[in-house]
Amino acid sequence: MEIILVAAVAENNALGKDNAMIWHLPDDFKHFKSLTTGHFILMGRKTFESFPKPLPNRTHLIISRNTNYQVPENCFVFQSIDEAIKFTQDKNQDKLFVIGGGQIYIQTIDLATELSITEVHELFNADTYFPAINKNVWKSVEVVHHETDEKHKYAFDIITYKRNNE
């Protein structure tokens, strides 16, 4: 099974502040939607709570220590990442997309087979950060550049990384 981390990060690895994204990049949202629609997405409780409602056409796997955490239909709660991965495998899924937050990324980057990173070309003050991408472990296999325009205040690259041993 592939485990793919999907994140938008600033040049200083900033992810967000106060449980919210710092920037608004519609083309990155489109990329995220096309990548994850129809798949299982793994996230921490705070990331799940940052959404106004569950994302459509995706199965949400939420990590929470709260055994009584209530979630809507098509959402499942696990106390560990290992339990969520096993559930994904038991459901015969070939891909699991990890979508945050910072602690979940830290706990899954060594399990990942691929990274889909939107690198925002700016520095931001944040309270949540993505782990450093070790270039000895990961190699960039595709880069799609996006300049600033009327809908995008910041330039960004969508970079696909694969493990060096694959």
C-alpha positions as a Markdown table, in Angstrom:
| # | Residue | x | y | z |
|---|---|---|---|---|
| 1 | Met | 0.0 | 0.0 | 0.0 |
| 2 | Glu | 1.2 | 3.5 | -0.8 |
| 3 | Ile | 1.2 | 6.1 | 1.9 |
| 4 | Ile | 1.3 | 9.6 | 0.5 |
| 5 | Leu | 1.8 | 12.7 | 2.6 |
| 6 | Val | 0.1 | 15.7 | 1.1 |
| 7 | Ala | 0.9 | 19.2 | 2.5 |
| 8 | Ala | 1.3 | 22.8 | 1.6 |
| 9 | Val | 4.4 | 24.2 | 3.3 |
| 10 | Ala | 6.2 | 27.6 | 3.3 |
| 11 | Glu | 9.9 | 27.9 | 2.6 |
| 12 | Asn | 10.5 | 27.6 | 6.4 |
| 13 | Asn | 8.3 | 24.4 | 6.5 |
| 14 | Ala | 5.4 | 26.4 | 8.1 |
| 15 | Leu | 2.0 | 24.6 | 7.7 |
| 16 | Gly | -0.5 | 26.7 | 9.6 |
| 17 | Lys | -1.3 | 28.9 | 12.6 |
| 18 | Asp | -4.2 | 28.6 | 15.1 |
| 19 | Asn | -5.5 | 25.4 | 13.3 |
| 20 | Ala | -5.9 | 27.2 | 10.0 |
| 21 | Met | -4.0 | 27.6 | 6.8 |
| 22 | Ile | -2.0 | 30.8 | 6.4 |
| 23 | Trp | -2.6 | 31.2 | 2.6 |
| 24 | His | -5.3 | 30.8 | 0.1 |
| 25 | Leu | -4.2 | 29.1 | -3.2 |
| 26 | Pro | -7.2 | 27.9 | -5.2 |
| 27 | Asp | -5.1 | 25.9 | -7.7 |
| 28 | Asp | -3.5 | 24.0 | -4.8 |
| 29 | Phe | -7.0 | 23.2 | -3.5 |
| 30 | Lys | -7.8 | 21.8 | -6.9 |
| 31 | His | -4.7 | 19.7 | -6.9 |
| 32 | Phe | -5.5 | 18.4 | -3.4 |
| 33 | Lys | -9.0 | 17.5 | -4.4 |
| 34 | Ser | -8.0 | 15.7 | -7.6 |
| 35 | Leu | -5.3 | 13.7 | -5.6 |
| 36 | Thr | -7.5 | 12.6 | -2.7 |
| 37 | Thr | -11.0 | 12.3 | -4.0 |
| 38 | Gly | -12.2 | 8.7 | -3.8 |
| 39 | His | -9.5 | 7.7 | -1.3 |
| 40 | Phe | -8.9 | 7.3 | 2.4 |
| 41 | Ile | -7.5 | 10.4 | 4.1 |
| 42 | Leu | -5.7 | 10.2 | 7.4 |
| 43 | Met | -5.5 | 13.2 | 9.8 |
| 44 | Gly | -5.3 | 14.3 | 13.4 |
| 45 | Arg | -8.4 | 15.4 | 15.3 |
| 46 | Lys | -7.5 | 19.1 | 15.1 |
| 47 | Thr | -7.1 | 18.9 | 11.3 |
| 48 | Phe | -10.5 | 17.3 | 11.0 |
| 49 | Glu | -12.0 | 20.0 | 13.2 |
| 50 | Ser | -10.6 | 22.7 | 11.0 |
| 51 | Phe | -13.0 | 21.6 | 8.2 |
| 52 | Pro | -16.5 | 23.1 | 8.2 |
| 53 | Lys | -17.7 | 19.6 | 7.3 |
| 54 | Pro | -16.1 | 16.3 | 6.1 |
| 55 | Leu | -14.6 | 16.6 | 2.6 |
| 56 | Pro | -16.8 | 15.0 | 0.0 |
| 57 | Asn | -16.1 | 11.7 | -1.6 |
| 58 | Arg | -13.3 | 10.7 | 0.8 |
| 59 | Thr | -13.2 | 8.3 | 3.8 |
| 60 | His | -11.8 | 10.2 | 6.8 |
| 61 | Leu | -9.6 | 8.4 | 9.2 |
| 62 | Ile | -9.1 | 10.5 | 12.4 |
| 63 | Ile | -6.5 | 10.0 | 15.0 |
| 64 | Ser | -7.7 | 10.9 | 18.5 |
| 65 | Arg | -7.0 | 9.8 | 22.0 |
| 66 | Asn | -10.6 | 10.3 | 22.9 |
| 67 | Thr | -12.3 | 6.9 | 22.6 |
| 68 | Asn | -15.8 | 8.6 | 22.6 |
| 69 | Tyr | -15.0 | 11.1 | 19.9 |
| 70 | Gln | -18.1 | 11.4 | 17.7 |
| 71 | Val | -17.8 | 11.7 | 14.0 |
| 72 | Pro | -20.3 | 11.8 | 11.0 |
| 73 | Glu | -20.9 | 9.0 | 8.5 |
| 74 | Asn | -17.9 | 7.9 | 6.5 |
| 75 | Cys | -15.5 | 9.0 | 9.2 |
| 76 | Phe | -13.6 | 6.6 | 11.5 |
| 77 | Val | -11.7 | 7.3 | 14.7 |
| 78 | Phe | -8.5 | 5.5 | 15.7 |
| 79 | Gln | -6.2 | 5.8 | 18.7 |
| 80 | Ser | -3.1 | 5.1 | 16.6 |
| 81 | Ile | -1.8 | 5.5 | 13.1 |
| 82 | Asp | -1.0 | 1.7 | 13.0 |
| 83 | Glu | -4.7 | 1.0 | 13.6 |
| 84 | Ala | -5.7 | 3.4 | 10.8 |
| 85 | Ile | -3.2 | 1.8 | 8.4 |
| 86 | Lys | -4.5 | -1.7 | 9.2 |
| 87 | Phe | -8.1 | -0.6 | 8.7 |
| 88 | Thr | -7.1 | 0.8 | 5.3 |
| 89 | Gln | -5.4 | -2.4 | 4.3 |
| 90 | Asp | -8.3 | -4.5 | 5.6 |
| 91 | Lys | -10.5 | -2.4 | 3.2 |
| 92 | Asn | -8.2 | -3.3 | 0.3 |
| 93 | Gln | -7.2 | 0.3 | -0.4 |
| 94 | Asp | -4.0 | 0.7 | -2.4 |
| 95 | Lys | -3.4 | 4.3 | -1.2 |
| 96 | Leu | -3.7 | 6.2 | 2.0 |
| 97 | Phe | -3.3 | 10.0 | 1.9 |
| 98 | Val | -2.0 | 11.7 | 5.1 |
| 99 | Ile | -3.2 | 15.3 | 5.2 |
| 100 | Gly | -2.0 | 16.6 | 8.6 |
| 101 | Gly | -1.4 | 18.1 | 11.0 |
| 102 | Gly | 2.2 | 18.5 | 12.0 |
| 103 | Gln | 2.4 | 15.7 | 14.6 |
| 104 | Ile | 0.7 | 13.2 | 12.2 |
| 105 | Tyr | 3.2 | 14.2 | 9.5 |
| 106 | Ile | 6.1 | 13.6 | 11.9 |
| 107 | Gln | 4.8 | 10.2 | 12.8 |
| 108 | Thr | 4.2 | 9.1 | 9.2 |
| 109 | Ile | 7.0 | 10.5 | 7.1 |
| 110 | Asp | 9.2 | 7.4 | 7.7 |
| 111 | Leu | 6.3 | 5.2 | 6.6 |
| 112 | Ala | 5.5 | 7.3 | 3.5 |
| 113 | Thr | 6.2 | 6.1 | -0.1 |
| 114 | Glu | 5.6 | 9.5 | -1.7 |
| 115 | Leu | 5.3 | 13.1 | -0.7 |
| 116 | Ser | 3.1 | 15.6 | -2.6 |
| 117 | Ile | 4.3 | 19.0 | -1.3 |
| 118 | Thr | 3.1 | 22.4 | -2.4 |
| 119 | Glu | 6.0 | 24.6 | -1.6 |
| 120 | Val | 4.8 | 28.2 | -1.1 |
| 121 | His | 7.5 | 30.7 | -2.0 |
| 122 | Glu | 7.3 | 32.8 | 1.1 |
| 123 | Leu | 8.2 | 32.7 | 4.8 |
| 124 | Phe | 5.4 | 32.7 | 7.4 |
| 125 | Asn | 5.0 | 32.9 | 11.1 |
| 126 | Ala | 3.3 | 29.6 | 12.2 |
| 127 | Asp | 2.7 | 27.3 | 15.1 |
| 128 | Thr | 2.7 | 24.1 | 13.1 |
| 129 | Tyr | 5.5 | 22.9 | 10.8 |
| 130 | Phe | 6.2 | 20.1 | 8.4 |
| 131 | Pro | 9.2 | 17.9 | 9.2 |
| 132 | Ala | 12.4 | 18.6 | 7.2 |
| 133 | Ile | 12.5 | 16.6 | 3.9 |
| 134 | Asn | 15.8 | 14.7 | 3.9 |
| 135 | Lys | 17.2 | 14.9 | 0.4 |
| 136 | Asn | 19.2 | 11.8 | 1.0 |
| 137 | Val | 16.0 | 9.9 | 1.5 |
| 138 | Trp | 13.7 | 11.7 | -1.0 |
| 139 | Lys | 14.2 | 12.8 | -4.6 |
| 140 | Ser | 12.0 | 15.2 | -6.5 |
| 141 | Val | 10.5 | 13.5 | -9.5 |
| 142 | Glu | 8.1 | 16.2 | -10.7 |
| 143 | Val | 7.8 | 19.9 | -10.2 |
| 144 | Val | 4.8 | 22.0 | -11.4 |
| 145 | His | 5.4 | 25.7 | -11.0 |
| 146 | His | 2.7 | 28.3 | -10.4 |
| 147 | Glu | 3.3 | 32.1 | -10.6 |
| 148 | Thr | 1.4 | 34.7 | -8.7 |
| 149 | Asp | -1.7 | 35.9 | -10.3 |
| 150 | Glu | -5.1 | 37.6 | -9.5 |
| 151 | Lys | -6.2 | 34.5 | -7.4 |
| 152 | His | -2.8 | 33.5 | -6.0 |
| 153 | Lys | -0.9 | 36.0 | -3.8 |
| 154 | Tyr | 2.1 | 33.7 | -3.6 |
| 155 | Ala | 4.1 | 31.7 | -6.2 |
| 156 | Phe | 4.3 | 28.0 | -5.5 |
| 157 | Asp | 5.6 | 24.7 | -6.8 |
| 158 | Ile | 3.8 | 21.4 | -6.5 |
| 159 | Ile | 6.6 | 18.9 | -6.0 |
| 160 | Thr | 6.3 | 15.1 | -6.0 |
| 161 | Tyr | 9.0 | 13.2 | -4.1 |
| 162 | Lys | 9.7 | 9.5 | -4.2 |
| 163 | Arg | 12.0 | 7.6 | -1.9 |
| 164 | Asn | 15.5 | 7.3 | -3.3 |
| 165 | Asn | 15.4 | 3.5 | -3.1 |
| 166 | Glu | 12.3 | 3.2 | -5.2 |
